[in-house]
Amino acid sequence: ETLSGLLPEILRGIERHRIPEALAPVLNDIANIPTLAALMGVLDAGSMVMMLNAVPARKLRIILGAPPDSLAKLVSHVQLGKVESVLIPVVQEPDELLRDTLVPLLRECRHPERIAAAVNHSEPEVLFRLIREVEAWRLAALVDAMDAEDFEEEGAAVVLLQALADERGLLRD
C-alpha cells in the first residue's frame, strides 16, 4: 500500500499525542523515505500503529537506518502476533544496541528472513540475550552459514534456540 492509503488508517489508530512525538518526525525525515516505502509494502496499518504508539521516534529513526530491503524482508516474514511480543520490545532496547547491533545485523545478514524465522519459532528471551551479547557480524555470519531448512519449525537452528530456552543456564555461560 501507499502512504496515502495507509495514512487515514494510521491516523485513526495512533494515540493523538504520538502524532507530533513519533509520526511527524519519522515522516518528515527525508532519509527515512526509502525504508518507509519498503515497509509500507509489507506491514499492515495496525502493526504500524502499534509501533508508532509504543516506540520513541529516536528509536524508530535508528531502525529506519537499516537497509530498506533487509528490514522489509525481516518484517514481512515475522508472524503478526510476534510484532507486538518480540519486534516492539526489540526496538525498545537501548539506542546503542539498536545502532551497534541490530542495524548492522540487518546490514550484514544476507538472509533476514531467517532471522524472522528465529523470531517466529523461539522464545523472546533467547533472542534478546543473543542480540545483547553477540556481535552483529557474528550473528550475521551464523545466520548466513546455515541453510533455510535449519530455520524451519524442526530445523537445527530452531531446535538449538529452543534448547537454549529450556536450559537457561546455557545462555548465562
N, C-alpha and C positions, 0 to 999 in steps of 0.2 A: 504494500500500500504506500501511498504518498503521504507527505506531511498534511496536505490539505484534507485527505481522507481520514487520517488518524487524529488530527488536532482537535476536532469537535469532541470526539470520544475522550481524549486525554483531558480536555478542559472540564468535561462533566465529572470525571473521576478524581482529578487531583484536588488535594486539600488547598483551599484558597491561599493560605499563607505560603504555600510551596511554589506558587506561580512566580513571584519575584525572587524567591530564595533558590529555586532549583531549575524550573523550566526556562525562564528568561535567560539566565546566564549560559545555559547549555545551548539553547537555540541561537543566541547572539554571538557565540564564538565561532567564527568562520572556519577555524581549524577542525571543528567537530563535524562539519557538514559531510565529508565522505563516510565517516563512521556512522553517523546518524542515518544517512541514506541506506547504508548496508543493513543496519539494524531494523529499519522500517520494513524492509523486505521480508524479515523473518520473525519479528517479535510482534505479538498482538498488543493492542492498546491497553488491555488490562494489566499485562506484565510491565509495560512501560509506566503505567500509573503507579503500580506497586513500587517500582524502582524510584521514581521521582518523589513519591511520598516518604520513602524510607531512607534515602541516601543523600548526604550533603552534596551540594553542587561541586565542591572542590574534588570530591572523590569521583563523581561522575566524569569530570573533566580529565582526571588521571586515567581512568579506564578507557575513555574515548580516545586516548592517545595510542591505544593498541592498534595494530594493523586491522583495517576495516574488515577484510575478508576473513581473517582468523577469528575476530570477535563474533562476526555474524555466523560463521560455521559452528563455533562453540555454542552460542545461544540457540541456534536453530536445532541442535541435536539434544539439548537438555530438556527433559520431560517437564511439562508445565508445573507440576507440584514442586519440583526442585528449584524453580526460580525463587520462590519465597523461602524455602527451607535451607537452601545452600547458596545460590548466587547472590542474593541480597546480603546475607551475613558475610560472605567473602568480600564484597565491595565495601562493607563497613569496617573492614580491617584497617589498621593504621596506614596512613598515606605512604610511609616509607615502604611497607610491604607491597602495596599496590604498585608503586613506582619501580621498586628494585627487584620484585619477584614476579608478580602477576603479569604486568605489561611485557617484561622481557620474555616470560614463558610463552605468551601468545605471539611474540615477535619471532622467537626461535623455533617453536614447535611447528613441524610440517603437517601434523595431523591433529588439529584442535578438536575434531570430532571424537577422538579417542579420550581426550580429557573430559568431554561431555559424557561419554560412556562411563567413565570412572565416577563422575558426579551422580549419574543415574543409578549406579549399582553398588555404591558403597556408603558407609557411614560418614556424615559430615565431619565428625571429629577427626577421623583419619586424614581426610583431605586437608583440613585446617592445619593439622600437625605437619603434614608434608610441605605445604606451601610456606609455613613459618620456619621450617628447619632445613630445607634443602634448597640449594641454589637453583635458579631458574634454568641455567644451561644444563644442569644435571637432570632435572625433571624432564626437560625437552628431549634430551638425548635418550632417556629411558623410554619415554612415550614413543618416540620415533623408531627406536630399535625393535620394539615389539610389533607383532602383526595385529591387524584389525580383529582377528578371531580372539586374541588374548583379552580384548575388551568387551567381548560378548558376555552374557549372563554367567556362563560356566567357564569362561576363559581364564587363563593363567593370571593375568593382571587383576581381574575381579576377585578371583579366589584368594590371591595374596592380600588384597585390600580388606577382604572380609576376615581373613586370618588376623590381620593387624587389629581389626576392630574387636575380634574375640579375645585376643591376647594383648590387652592394652599395655602391658609391661614392655612388649617389644618396641613400642613407639618411644618409650622413655629411654631405652638403652642406646 
